[in-house]
Amino acid sequence: MPENYFINILGNIRRELRNHYLLRRGLQIIALNAIYITILIVAESICFLSPELKRRLLTPFFLNLWLIHIIWQAFRLGKVSDQLIDNRQILLAVGQQNPEVKDMLLNVYDVSQQPGELSAYAAQQFAEKYPFEAFSIKPLLASLKRLGQSAGLAIITLLIYSFLSYDAMQRLLHFDESFSPPVNVSLQVSPGNLHILEYDSLTVSARVYGDEKLLPQLWIQQDTFLKKITPDTRSEETFRFNISNIRKSFSYWIYIPRPNIFTAWAFLSSDTFHVTLQRRPQLEKMAFTIKAPKYSLIPDIHYDGSTNVLKGLKGSKLLISAKLSDPDGQGTILIDGKTRPFREKNGELHFNGAMNASQELSINFMSRDSVFLHRPLLYTLELIPDLPPELELIFPKSKELVLDSDMQILSELILRDDFGFSGAAIEYILLKNEYSLPDTTLYQRQMPIEGNQALQHIVDLWQIDHFLSPGDAIQFRYAAWDNDAIAGFKKVSSDYFIARVPTLMELFSQGNKEEEQIANLFEQNLEETQMAIEALEEIRQEFLKEGELKWESETELQSVLEKQAKMAESLKEAQESLEAHKEFLEENQLFSDETMEKYEKLQVLMDELAQSELFRKIMELQQKLKEASLEEQLESLEQLQEAQKQFEVALERTLAVFEELMKEEWLQQMEAELERFAEQQEKIAEKSDRESSQQLTQEQKKLNEELENFEKNAEAQARSSKDEEYQKLLEEFLKEMEKLGLRQTMERAEHSFSKNNKESGKEQAEMSKEQLKALLEKFRQQKEQFMQGKKEELMDAFHHIFLKTMKGSQWQEELNLVAGTVNAQSPMVASISSEQFRLLNLAADIQKALHELSMRTFFVNKAITAEINRTLMLMKNTIATIEDARIAMVRRPMEETLVSLNRLGLILLKTMDDVNQSGSGSGMEQFMKQMEQMAAQQQGLNAGTSQQLSLFGKGQGMMDQMGRLAAQQQAIRKSLKELGQEMAASGANPLGNLDQIAKEMEDVINDMRKNNVNRQTIQRQQRILSRMLDATRSVRKREFKEDRESKTGEA
């Protein structure tokens, strides 16, 4: 029974598998055939397949013969003994479908195959529990349902499409026959020009009838190259195709594809059109040459035809050469708005033109058959700008200049341009003051240039040769022009400068400010010196008390020494300021020659201060503080104290005499301003008939304001002065001014002019003029009395000192006679010592009186000071010798003391004579003649130096020329030194201090030898010449005064 049980199960199962296999394969074949036939019907309906293609497409139906194989396979599958599918696999799959059985069916089957009762029993039990009808593969048959649905859908689709495409079905069944599709669309083509020129364009039109949605295509065939083009434009049913830049012959046709796959026809195509091409002339060579204007010095510029931009200066020549493939071709160019032809020469085409503006050039060429290039050749003509020149001004730096007596302006400027210059000049107008006629002329002064140089460095000394009065000015600027002769010379200008001839009041004001600064420097140095003296005395006292210098004291001492050492720099600054101030006064001739001579003497005092023993003693003490003993340090400190006291005395004297000099200057300034006030008031009165009331009012108001400031300055001087006589002079002057009612009269004149009452204004102006002249005359008298009183005071003081000196000489002579008769044991020795002490005190009184007098005058000179110091030293030596009981050796110093006193008396006599006399007297004509000759030589040398500097060179030629100029300057300097020595030997020096002039010359010579001549050198040479001329002028003036006074006395 177990065998039949499993045979029944397997038999049933295999039959079910066979039926399932046959049904599945059958449904698949039906579905595939239906789908394929449907595809064939669709293809035929769309494409109208050819018979041959249809036969090929029907060939796959022979695959249905595969059904025989399927049936054979199903037969084998139904047999239990067939091994196509293993029975154990079938039992396993069937058991898995039953959740209660699972693998038990296969296990029981395997047990049943084993011999034995137990195996048979187990199989029997399983068969009773699970009969063979319980096992089936019907659940697997459910999958055939989906396949059946797909096959049914394919058959339905086939039937529907066969019905809808009945014609296509019929054509497919008659596959051996050929069918043509119906076409309801037509195409019309306008081929355009089929013979065109190279690089031209072709426009093809195509008109489509029947279906406006169809889009035609143009196909181009060029050799093996194939290209599709879509329409560029469309207008209703017309389509246009543009074929541009044609370079070769080609063929084309219009093609219209069917709009969709359901359209019966495949495409529409026009005839094939063949386009032939005619070659254009070829440009074999193209070259450009730009010839710049001669002034630019630019070499020719060459371009080839590949360039896009042609650059050149305006006015440049434009040369074009070209060569065509056609030797008989022609060319034209569009330039400056005109079409101009090329000319033929030697088988090439040429064009000559000019570059006048930036523009686009259009060049075209054509063959003998009038065939042009495919397009004109375009080039950009670009003008290179000739840039305007540049001007960099180095000197002068200030926009407002004050002209000195030389009337010169030194200029230094750098000019830059791209191609050079045609000229450079100073443009100026004269600005006259309100008392002069206006001058509206525009003047030009040419400056030296090197025209072809793009970079110019100009150094120029402008000697102003116009007559300018105080208050006049020159408004000027620097200008330069480039050398652009084509477009016109372009100009560059600097800002405007004003060079003024200062008014007298401005000059005086500037001088007063400089003098205040110098006086402040003196006072500051004096104050620091006094503080240093006090500090050194405290340090010395502590040194003596402690026997050593403590660290704090030494630090303080070092600080004091450093401050005193720095005073040398302050003195140098004061020296330079005083020298510059003196030059300013000399150039503008503000004060008398006597006043300027006093400045020379003040400069000598300054030189003595700068070379004071104080600064050497400071260095000695600084060195000894590092390495010397305490005794040496103390000794050096005491020496420094003594030097500092002497320096203080010298500084006090310098400040005092400078203040005296300032008072003298102020009196001269007052006199000069009063003269100017009178002159201006007189001019206002004269102009009252021809000037407007408004102009007269302005001028009178300005004069009133100046007079008011003058009065305030005089009051300030009177208040600040400590000199009672000087204060009294100023107060009396102010009282006289108030008594005259000058200000009230001038104010009435201003009021009358402002009310347009010119007659009354003129009357008041005339009255003011007379009052000013009266005030001026009164002031001159007061000033003369004041100066005469000062002179008499000096004479009295010198006379008193002279009498003391002579008295001392007499006493010394008598004492010398007594001393010559005694010996060391004589009782007269004590009396001689006592008398010598009395003489020493007298000499000390003389020294004190001279010191006090030196605070008021320059006449206490170095010779007087040296002689009184020598006298004191000899007397002290005499006393020391007497006290040492060396009476036999005392006669020599006593005799030397007497000689020194007599020499001092002689010096005092000569000094009193100098005070009493006004000039140098006669006998100086030879010196003056030599000085004037040297001044003329110096003037010529200055001109030569300025000329060489303006050329601005550094080459060998420049160095040689400077060497010759240096030799000339050296010769003048030597003559000046010899003249100074002759004057010194004669006992007089009317020309002043020539050493400073010689020093300036030495500086000039050094600059020339180093080839380092610059603006400072030129200014230094001008100062040399000014001093030489001033020296000669001063002596001439003094001699004239002496001659006039002597003649007046004789009369």
MIBA-557587 format. One line per 8 residues: number of its first residue (from 1); for each residue x, y, z of C-alpha. Coordinates in steps of 0.001 Angstrom, whole numbers. Example, Ala and Ser with C-alpha at 12.3 -4.5 7.8 and 13.67 -1.06 7.14 Angstrom:
<pts>
1) 12300/-4500/7800  13670/-1060/7140 .
</pts>
This chain:
<pts>
1) 0/0/0  2710/2587/680  3921/2188/-2878  504/2890/-4401  10/5800/-1950  2944/7772/-3172  2398/6668/-6834  -1110/8082/-6657 .
9) 147/11289/-5099  2896/11685/-7714  561/10710/-10569  -2002/13325/-9597  641/15951/-9044  2429/15325/-12381  -839/15453/-14302  -1577/18797/-12729 .
17) 1936/20033/-13559  1572/18916/-17161  -1760/20648/-17575  -340/23840/-15925  2707/23786/-18204  668/23341/-21390  -1759/26087/-20403  982/28566/-19414 .
25) 2995/28061/-22577  -120/28253/-24740  -1202/31516/-23190  2275/32935/-23647  2347/31989/-27342  -1101/33468/-27899  -127/36740/-26152  3157/37091/-28057 .
33) 1497/36436/-31423  -1255/38940/-30677  1232/41599/-29617  3492/41049/-32612  604/41120/-35066  -616/44337/-33461  2864/45853/-33872  2939/44828/-37533 .
41) -489/46391/-38129  669/49634/-36473  3890/49678/-38490  2032/49098/-41728  -512/51752/-40958  2278/54261/-40346  5006/53361/-42775  3389/51520/-45668 .
49) 5925/48735/-45432  7446/47341/-48562  6647/43753/-49550  10157/42620/-48906  10182/44158/-45452  6775/42649/-44674  8035/39209/-45661  10944/39604/-43335 .
57) 8726/40804/-40551  6349/37759/-40973  9224/35280/-40722  9125/35215/-36893  5722/33402/-37059  7688/30251/-37864  8727/30262/-34237  5272/28923/-33405 .
65) 6641/25519/-34361  8245/25557/-30933  4815/24365/-29726  5701/20792/-30720  8598/20853/-28299  6345/22179/-25587  3897/19277/-26083  6719/16733/-25850 .
73) 7933/18315/-22689  4406/18129/-21218  4172/14430/-22079  7363/13660/-20263  6285/15725/-17290  3125/13594/-16865  5010/10338/-16462  5971/9394/-12848 .
81) 9068/7621/-13955  10344/10599/-15974  13283/12331/-14405  12653/15699/-15960  11549/16730/-12483  12730/14787/-9432  9896/13098/-7450  11479/14116/-4152 .
89) 11385/17794/-5230  7697/17389/-6087  6918/15797/-2684  8899/18476/-856  7072/21282/-2698  3657/19642/-2084  4422/19069/1603  5421/22671/2082 .
97) 1954/23733/924  368/21894/3886  1302/23510/7221  705/20297/9135  2813/18129/6861  5689/20271/5579  8780/18026/5354  6962/14931/6782 .
105) 5686/13906/3333  9210/13698/1933  10488/11970/5090  7747/9316/5002  8486/8794/1304  12173/8266/2106  11246/5827/4986  8908/3911/2714 .
113) 11753/3257/379  13560/1419/3200  12830/-2307/3745  11252/-3452/7027  8010/-3597/8817  8645/-472/10807  9019/1554/7626  5875/54/6188 .
121) 4005/745/9449  5050/4352/9514  3983/4844/5907  686/3114/6652  -42/5411/9553  744/8508/7538  -1416/7312/4613  -4362/6720/6928 .
129) -4063/10178/8428  -3454/12033/5151  -5152/10338/2179  -3484/11028/-1224  -6462/13170/-2335  -5370/15767/259  -2269/16648/-1746  -2554/18833/-4837 .
137) -793/21779/-6712  -4001/23631/-7406  -2746/26678/-5457  1/27017/-8124  -2641/27212/-10833  -3751/30564/-9464  -737/32214/-11146  -2173/31282/-14572 .
145) -5004/33715/-13992  -2784/36791/-14492  -1200/35239/-17597  -4644/34498/-19025  -5691/38097/-18412  -2596/39407/-20250  -3242/37089/-23223  -6868/38120/-23332 .
153) -5916/41799/-23275  -3464/41256/-26144  -6162/39471/-28242  -8671/42246/-27528  -6136/44917/-28490  -5379/43053/-31678  -9012/42795/-32588  -9675/46458/-31887 .
161) -6673/47749/-33832  -7471/45260/-36687  -10865/46813/-36874  -9603/50354/-36713  -6762/49739/-39150  -8600/47458/-41438  -6664/48775/-44493  -3368/48139/-42791 .
169) -4602/44616/-41868  -5529/43934/-45471  -2168/45278/-46742  -425/43054/-44193  -2350/39995/-45310  -1405/40772/-48910  2187/41093/-48010  3406/40398/-51528 .
177) 1766/43540/-52894  3147/47147/-52831  950/50039/-51583  1636/53862/-51762  586/56218/-48914  -1775/59134/-49663  -112/62601/-49361  -2156/65778/-48723 .
185) 877/68187/-48360  2819/69982/-51172  6186/71821/-51141  7285/74767/-53324  10979/75948/-53214  12513/79279/-54392  16190/78314/-54701  17603/81850/-54979 .
193) 20798/82675/-56876  22650/79475/-57692  25744/81397/-58879  27143/83508/-56020  30360/85189/-54949  32704/83899/-52304  31731/84863/-48757  28266/85952/-49888 .
201) 25062/84723/-48350  22161/82747/-49921  18509/83014/-48936  16224/80063/-49816  12419/80258/-49507  10155/77235/-49082  6358/77321/-49116  4432/74414/-47551 .
209) 797/73842/-48560  -1693/71673/-46751  -415/71689/-43200  924/74894/-41679  2331/73003/-38700  4919/71196/-40768  8496/72559/-40370  10743/72092/-43382 .
217) 14489/71474/-43125  17280/72447/-45478  20028/69913/-45957  23427/70975/-47296  25888/68558/-48825  29444/69748/-49398  31669/66904/-50529  31099/64307/-47800 .
225) 29910/66869/-45290  26158/66923/-44520  24491/69644/-42461  20905/70411/-41487  19588/74005/-41273  16313/75101/-39738  14384/78139/-41001  15541/81583/-39772 .
233) 12230/83310/-40341  8649/82312/-41105  5793/84261/-42645  2564/82269/-42739  3321/79310/-45012  6688/80624/-46249  9953/79641/-44613  13320/81336/-45258 .
241) 16734/79770/-44836  19896/81931/-44702  23233/80390/-45652  26000/82901/-44807  29718/83241/-45455  29784/80706/-48288  33310/79613/-49123  32768/76512/-51326 .
249) 30267/75191/-53868  27570/72892/-52424  24231/71155/-53020  21045/71443/-50995  17428/70267/-50840  14364/70916/-48711  13096/68024/-46569  9827/67807/-44663 .
257) 9508/64886/-42199  6014/63586/-41303  4571/65366/-38317  4031/62141/-36303  4270/58357/-36539  623/58064/-37387  1101/59932/-40644  969/57571/-43600 .
265) 3786/59150/-45597  7381/59176/-44315  8707/62508/-45709  8610/65057/-48520  11747/66207/-50335  12421/68862/-52961  14744/68573/-55892  18474/68924/-55240 .
273) 19892/72326/-56138  23578/72896/-56962  25194/76226/-55989  28383/77275/-57816  30832/79762/-56254  32860/82535/-57889  36111/83494/-56132  36650/87062/-54839 .
281) 40023/88881/-55128  42523/87904/-52421  44563/90401/-50369  48107/89055/-50446  49815/91932/-48588  48786/94888/-46435  51189/97277/-44650  50897/100633/-42863 .
289) 53583/103221/-42101  53067/106146/-39693  55488/109052/-40159  55305/111318/-37090  55782/115127/-37337  59406/116228/-37319  59124/118088/-34009  58400/114844/-32131 .
297) 61580/113040/-33295  59588/109772/-33224  60877/107167/-35721  58546/105666/-38339  56014/103169/-36961  55146/100102/-39093  52041/97904/-38865  50921/94894/-40898 .
305) 47392/94140/-42052  46593/91989/-39026  46528/94950/-36660  43283/96587/-35616  44454/99948/-34300  46800/102432/-35989  48317/104949/-33575  50095/108200/-34342 .
313) 50370/111875/-33494  48048/114373/-35069  49510/115526/-38370  51390/112267/-38940  51572/110925/-42493  49624/107714/-43125  51166/105481/-45824  49298/102312/-46923 .
321) 50539/99692/-49380  48553/96624/-50541  48902/93809/-53066  45922/91902/-54575  45759/88520/-56230  44381/90370/-59256  47171/92664/-60512  44576/94888/-62208 .
329) 42544/95348/-59027  41692/98691/-57471  41198/99995/-53930  39411/102773/-52052  39589/104141/-48502  36989/106066/-46509  38877/108646/-44432  37835/112027/-43010 .
337) 34342/111365/-44373  35559/111112/-47962  36191/108109/-50226  39610/108318/-51816  41269/105908/-54281  44508/103997/-54040  47047/104562/-56770  48846/101751/-58558 .
345) 52629/101572/-58627  54850/98598/-59510  52012/96127/-59224  50942/97377/-55784  48307/99797/-54536  49384/102806/-52456  47659/105527/-50460  49192/108641/-48829 .
353) 47155/110592/-46298  47318/112453/-42998  46142/111632/-39491  43909/114532/-38492  41472/112898/-36082  40688/109615/-34386  38239/107725/-36638  37308/104440/-38275 .
361) 38967/103657/-41602  37108/101560/-44193  39275/100032/-46942  37911/97959/-49843  39433/96346/-52920  37887/94977/-56135  39046/92909/-59088  38982/93927/-62731 .
369) 35487/92384/-62903  34344/94763/-60140  34221/91940/-57636  34883/93337/-54142  36273/91695/-51070  33617/89932/-49062  33540/92932/-46689  35486/96203/-46221 .
377) 38578/96139/-44012  37955/98218/-40890  40750/99835/-38876  40718/102241/-35976  42822/105343/-36434  43783/106486/-32944  45618/109733/-32307  48362/109592/-29700 .
385) 47753/112653/-27525  50520/115210/-27349  50096/115758/-23635  50305/119258/-22212  53606/120097/-20563  54146/119918/-16816  55826/122520/-14647  57320/121733/-11249 .
393) 58444/124809/-9376  61250/124270/-6886  62007/127887/-6036  60578/130306/-5025  58449/128424/-2529  56523/131307/-1010  53690/132911/-3005  54624/136324/-1646 .
401) 58170/137628/-2021  59765/140780/-677  62266/142327/-3055  65537/143551/-1622  67737/146299/-2988  69236/143942/-5608  65819/143649/-7293  66520/140040/-8242 .
409) 64385/136903/-8161  66100/133517/-8307  64026/130799/-9958  64475/127065/-10234  61962/124914/-12055  61661/121581/-13852  59725/121292/-17121  58479/117975/-18478 .
417) 56878/117220/-21829  56582/114198/-24052  58304/115816/-27074  60037/119013/-25961  59433/122738/-25650  59212/125784/-27868  59686/128340/-25129  59513/129271/-21457 .
425) 58999/132687/-19923  58038/134674/-16880  54776/136533/-17487  54205/139538/-15273  52412/142799/-14782  53412/145768/-12676  51173/146639/-9746  51804/150282/-8949 .
433) 50816/151827/-5649  47934/154240/-5346  50219/157217/-5910  51461/156069/-9330  49862/155809/-12762  48559/152251/-13490  50503/150030/-15878  48337/147328/-17513 .
441) 51025/146003/-19876  51597/142245/-19826  55348/141692/-19942  57262/138531/-20794  60793/137603/-19878  62160/134651/-21820  63964/131880/-19959  66748/129714/-21460 .
449) 65661/126233/-22624  66939/123321/-24710  64043/122883/-27150  64399/119203/-28043  64786/117983/-24499  61672/116552/-22858  63087/117248/-19385  64359/120743/-18652 .
457) 65969/121917/-15428  66074/125704/-15440  67907/127892/-12950  67440/131557/-13720  68272/134833/-12008  65800/137547/-12973  67225/141028/-12668  64196/143335/-12553 .
465) 64998/146431/-14585  61706/148290/-14069  61620/151291/-11771  59622/150302/-8707  58764/152496/-5769  58099/151372/-2196  54717/149687/-2120  54889/148651/-5811 .
473) 54693/144982/-6714  55120/142570/-9587  52504/139879/-10156  54187/137096/-12090  53937/133480/-13017  56038/130930/-14859  54817/129640/-18231  56084/127131/-20786 .
481) 54894/126041/-24244  55432/122668/-25845  56607/122315/-29456  53375/120966/-30960  53432/122909/-34219  50486/120886/-35613  47688/121287/-33067  49127/124450/-31557 .
489) 51562/125109/-28750  50061/123980/-25450  50780/126144/-22453  51326/125319/-18792  51430/127989/-16115  52257/128122/-12462  50225/129884/-9834  50656/133621/-9545 .
497) 53354/135069/-7295  53611/138535/-5848  57013/140182/-5467  56626/143395/-3507  58869/146319/-2896  58154/146723/817  56890/150000/2168  59003/151864/4641 .
505) 56672/150928/7473  56846/147246/6548  60618/147360/6480  60759/149067/9843  58218/146618/11284  60185/143635/10060  63393/145104/11443  61769/145738/14831 .
513) 60567/142145/15067  64013/140803/14222  65624/143064/16823  63145/141914/19473  64001/138299/18733  67727/139005/18968  67264/140907/22233  65226/138010/23634 .
521) 68067/135623/22784  70539/137886/24609  68288/138149/27672  67698/134404/27732  71444/133682/27604  72114/136291/30281  69483/134821/32581  70857/131305/32113 .
529) 74386/132577/32798  73347/134276/36027  71567/131126/37187  74657/129080/36337  76884/131463/38355  74667/131047/41420  74547/127251/41021  78331/127009/40630 .
537) 78880/129129/43735  76634/126828/45791  78477/123777/44459  81868/125392/45250  80788/126222/48807  79630/122656/49357  82879/121384/47835  84907/123486/50317 .
545) 82709/122416/53210  82587/118660/52503  86025/118300/50926  84483/116334/48048  81689/116414/45500  78665/114367/46462  76793/112449/43783  73884/114905/43806 .
553) 76208/117901/43492  78230/116283/40733  75021/115467/38829  73844/119072/39219  77278/120330/38117  77151/118156/34995  73694/119517/34218  74907/123121/34599 .
561) 77915/122442/32382  75755/120861/29680  73397/123833/29683  76315/126259/29473  77871/124243/26653  74581/124393/24715  74703/128163/25066  77284/128152/22278 .
569) 74562/126993/19884  72240/129735/21121  74991/132313/20618  75601/131008/17120  71896/131414/16399  72037/134981/17742  75123/135653/15587  73398/134404/12467 .
577) 70255/136379/13270  72272/139535/13848  74201/139054/10593  70985/138449/8632  69383/141494/10291  72377/143673/9418  72231/142514/5801  68510/143308/5751 .
585) 69173/146830/7010  72028/147345/4556  70026/146098/1567  67107/148385/2333  69257/151335/3557  66932/151991/6465  69442/153675/8756  72463/155925/8593 .
593) 75996/154766/7862  77003/155506/11447  74292/153154/12698  75459/150411/10351  79056/150891/11521  77800/150268/15028  76335/146987/13794  79808/146025/12601 .
601) 81136/146715/16086  78233/144804/17637  79135/141864/15416  82682/142010/16791  81286/141800/20331  79246/138772/19271  82333/137111/17829  84155/137685/21117 .
609) 81255/136092/23009  81265/133056/20733  85027/132642/21279  84812/133199/25003  87172/131432/27378  84073/130114/29134  83484/127280/26697  87102/126061/26918 .
617) 86902/126088/30713  83670/124063/30561  85403/121358/28533  88393/121351/30908  86169/120914/33971  84145/118138/32281  87379/116288/31558  88788/116785/35081 .
625) 85590/115535/36708  86371/112177/35091  90034/111726/35952  91625/114608/37944  92149/114976/41703  89798/116913/43967  92236/119853/44200  92460/120073/40417 .
633) 88704/119837/40127  88242/122664/42640  90816/124815/40857  89128/124194/37484  85728/125005/39033  87016/128348/40350  88539/129155/36956  85211/128378/35331 .
641) 83474/130701/37781  85828/133508/36859  85337/132877/33134  81603/132806/33662  81631/136164/35414  83620/137660/32567  81219/136121/30088  78308/137603/32040 .
649) 79899/141051/31898  80496/140744/28143  76970/139507/27567  75490/142325/29662  77493/144839/27657  76409/143327/24322  72769/143451/25359  73106/147009/26697 .
657) 74749/148426/23569  72265/146595/21384  69418/148219/23285  71118/151601/22849  71404/150879/19141  67704/149966/18995  66805/153324/20552  68924/155149/17993 .
665) 67232/153151/15202  63807/153957/16543  64545/157687/16387  65691/157345/12782  62608/155271/12010  60342/157953/13483  62034/160602/11373  61675/158512/8186 .
673) 58008/157766/8827  57223/161405/9538  58862/162290/6206  56716/159690/4454  53530/160895/6174  54254/164436/4992  54906/163276/1413  51746/161179/1264 .
681) 49617/163969/2746  51000/166361/152  50145/163900/-2682  46598/163479/-1385  46166/167259/-1384  47539/167487/-4934  45212/164734/-6233  42082/166143/-4613 .
689) 41115/167976/-7836  41287/164917/-10120  40528/161919/-7890  37078/160805/-6758  35905/161531/-3241  35700/157826/-2507  39331/157267/-3537  40513/160295/-1540 .
697) 38573/159095/1507  40190/155674/1343  43695/157109/1011  43178/159639/3795  41705/156965/6067  44669/154668/5449  47105/157492/6243  45182/158344/9435 .
705) 45336/154726/10577  49086/154604/9927  49593/157804/11918  47517/156397/14772  49656/153249/14852  52776/155416/14743  51576/157389/17759  50746/154205/19695 .
713) 54203/152791/18999  55812/155996/20208  53752/155878/23416  54759/152238/23956  58414/153130/23479  58134/155940/26004  56471/153696/28594  58907/150788/28215 .
721) 62170/152778/28128  64342/153015/31259  66397/155826/29760  64955/159015/31278  66344/161302/28575  65064/159040/25799  61684/158814/27539  61601/162596/27936 .
729) 62341/163063/24225  59428/160820/23199  57030/162422/25675  57896/165928/24446  57358/164776/20867  53930/163335/21688  52979/166557/23487  54028/168572/20470 .
737) 51965/166295/18240  48932/166757/20465  49521/170498/20669  49467/170813/16876  46158/168929/16723  47480/166871/13820  45200/163869/14181  42107/166055/14457 .
745) 43048/167931/11293  43609/164712/9347  40317/163288/10605  38507/166430/9434  40090/165971/6008  38825/162393/5877  35343/163493/6968  35197/166211/4317 .
753) 36249/163826/1562  33666/161276/2720  30927/163978/2455  32105/164745/-1093  33327/168167/69  36603/168039/-1822  37368/171737/-1377  37204/171517/2411 .
761) 39055/168203/2350  41864/169712/307  42110/172629/2735  42363/170278/5733  44870/168084/3860  47058/171127/3139  46884/172097/6809  47796/168525/7836 .
769) 50773/168611/5478  52088/171825/7068  51539/170405/10554  53434/167241/9620  56343/169252/8250  56406/171411/11381  56278/168293/13565  59091/166729/11540 .
777) 61280/169794/11896  60596/169953/15624  61423/166257/16013  64686/166690/14138  65671/169434/16525  64751/167296/19548  66598/164320/18111  69694/166395/17365 .
785) 69676/167786/20899  69262/164281/22287  72120/162838/20213  74322/165819/21022  73578/165359/24688  74500/161672/24442  77712/162607/22703  78565/165191/25383 .
793) 77848/162623/28111  80263/160230/26439  82883/162937/26091  82494/163895/29764  82764/160266/30847  85828/159618/28714  87370/162887/29887  86808/161979/33514 .
801) 88375/158547/32986  91256/160165/31090  91948/162555/33983  91990/159625/36408  94364/157776/34125  96715/160752/33893  96517/161201/37632  97447/157574/38103 .
809) 100316/157985/35631  101633/160957/37585  101413/159040/40881  103087/156009/39346  105899/158134/37955  106526/159759/41363  106361/156375/43086  108834/154919/40599 .
817) 111337/157698/41450  111025/156935/45155  111305/153199/44638  114503/153667/42680  116288/155062/45768  115375/152508/48452  116550/149037/49326  114872/146080/51001 .
825) 115724/147265/54522  114448/150794/53983  111438/151899/56063  110044/153415/52817  109155/149966/51528  105887/149917/53488  104997/153372/52213  105717/152332/48609 .
833) 103505/149266/49062  100708/151410/50483  100943/153893/47593  100919/151073/45064  97727/149750/46693  96222/153207/46322  97148/153185/42643  95634/149694/42304 .
841) 92346/150956/43713  92450/153871/41302  92979/151509/38382  90092/149376/39623  87907/152511/39653  88993/153270/36087  88135/149682/35042  84704/149962/36670 .
849) 84025/153303/34998  85042/151882/31632  82769/148894/32162  79817/151147/32956  80627/153279/29938  80917/150196/27703  77251/149508/28447  76400/152691/26553 .
857) 78812/152848/23661  80982/150847/21280  83896/153255/21751  85085/151233/24765  86802/148814/22478  88961/145760/22945  92182/147794/22987  90984/149889/25953 .
865) 89775/146822/27844  93016/144921/27209  95182/147859/28320  93349/148462/31621  93481/144722/32340  97247/144789/31670  97662/147751/33994  95842/145937/36806 .
873) 97909/142793/36274  101203/144731/36399  100154/146537/39587  99244/143259/41255  102614/141804/40263  104333/144895/41644  102585/144573/45000  103382/140868/45173 .
881) 107052/141590/44487  107159/144252/47240  105473/141929/49718  108086/139269/48954  110787/141859/49940  112268/141776/46441  112515/145540/46198  115417/145370/43794 .
889) 113203/143525/41272  110199/145840/41599  111475/148630/39371  110811/146763/36096  107084/146001/36733  106598/149535/38061  108111/150980/34876  105889/148680/32771 .
897) 102877/149844/34799  103725/153457/34004  104070/152646/30306  100733/150846/30358  99005/153824/32016  100467/156202/29450  99409/153922/26615  95900/153760/28048 .
905) 95861/157577/28156  96864/157791/24508  94149/155309/23530  91587/157344/25485  92698/160549/23768  92285/158941/20326  88911/157546/21339  87694/160979/22476 .
913) 88843/162364/19160  86867/159599/17372  83799/160465/19412  84161/164157/18615  84818/163651/14884  82133/162654/12389  84148/160877/9695  87412/159469/8579 .
921) 88748/162636/6945  90645/162885/3719  93593/160861/2303  91461/157732/1578  90969/158329/-2159  93511/155666/-3131  91801/153040/-936  88407/154004/-2344 .
929) 89584/153724/-5932  90948/150218/-5355  87713/149180/-3643  85575/150460/-6524  87722/148589/-9053  87338/145345/-7113  83548/145911/-6909  83416/146210/-10711 .
937) 85413/142979/-11055  83065/141232/-8614  80017/142403/-10568  81406/140899/-13789  82238/137659/-11981  78681/137456/-10591  77231/137800/-14072  79480/135012/-15399 .
945) 78538/132686/-12560  74798/133285/-13051  75137/132580/-16776  76926/129273/-16172  74365/128229/-13567  71477/128941/-15938  73055/126599/-18512  72843/123780/-15931 .
953) 75535/121332/-16795  77755/118907/-14952  80147/117940/-17727  83853/118513/-18101  83274/121852/-19843  81251/123098/-16896  83989/122041/-14449  86668/123850/-16504 .
961) 84609/127045/-16600  83999/126887/-12832  87735/126473/-12319  88400/129712/-14231  85698/131543/-12245  87194/130258/-8965  90614/131628/-10009  89055/135070/-10669 .
969) 87325/135022/-7261  90606/134060/-5585  92372/137003/-7252  89705/139452/-5996  89963/137968/-2504  93740/138399/-2491  93430/142062/-3539  90828/142611/-807 .
977) 93132/141141/1867  96016/143336/721  93779/146420/820  92720/145540/4360  96342/145181/5466  97219/148570/3939  94333/150248/5738  95303/148605/9029 .
985) 98854/149824/8599  97535/153358/7986  95768/153302/11369  92231/153615/9980  89561/151374/8553  86921/153508/6818  85642/150570/4799  84580/148629/7849 .
993) 85304/144972/8587  86582/143362/5359  87219/139978/7008  83575/138970/6652  83656/139782/2929  86831/137710/2554  85187/134801/4366  82180/134924/2031 .
1001) 84583/134880/-923  86318/131806/470  82964/129982/656  82228/130913/-2961  85655/129634/-4073  85039/126305/-2314  81664/125887/-4058  83267/126569/-7453 .
1009) 86132/124173/-6908  83676/121422/-5887  81477/122195/-8916  78668/122776/-6418  77443/126215/-7494  73801/126687/-6503  71303/129331/-5486  73069/129943/-2157 .
1017) 76310/130622/-4047  74610/133256/-6207  73103/134918/-3140  76471/134872/-1378  78108/136585/-4377  75407/139236/-4334  76039/139892/-634  79752/140299/-1368 .
1025) 79061/142884/-4053  76484/144697/-1885  78949/145002/998  81723/146267/-1259  79410/148890/-2787  77992/149852/609  81497/150315/1961  82462/152711/-824 .
1033) 79129/154512/-593  79417/154975/3166  82845/156555/2988  81813/158796/73  78816/159918/2071  80923/160656/5172  83458/162604/3172  80677/164618/1554 .
1041) 79247/165439/4973  82655/166493/6281  83268/168675/3258  79842/170295/3560  80260/170933/7289  83724/172421/6816  82445/174728/4078  79533/175756/6258 .
1049) 81932/176575/9087  84144/178603/6778  81175/180526/5516 .
</pts>
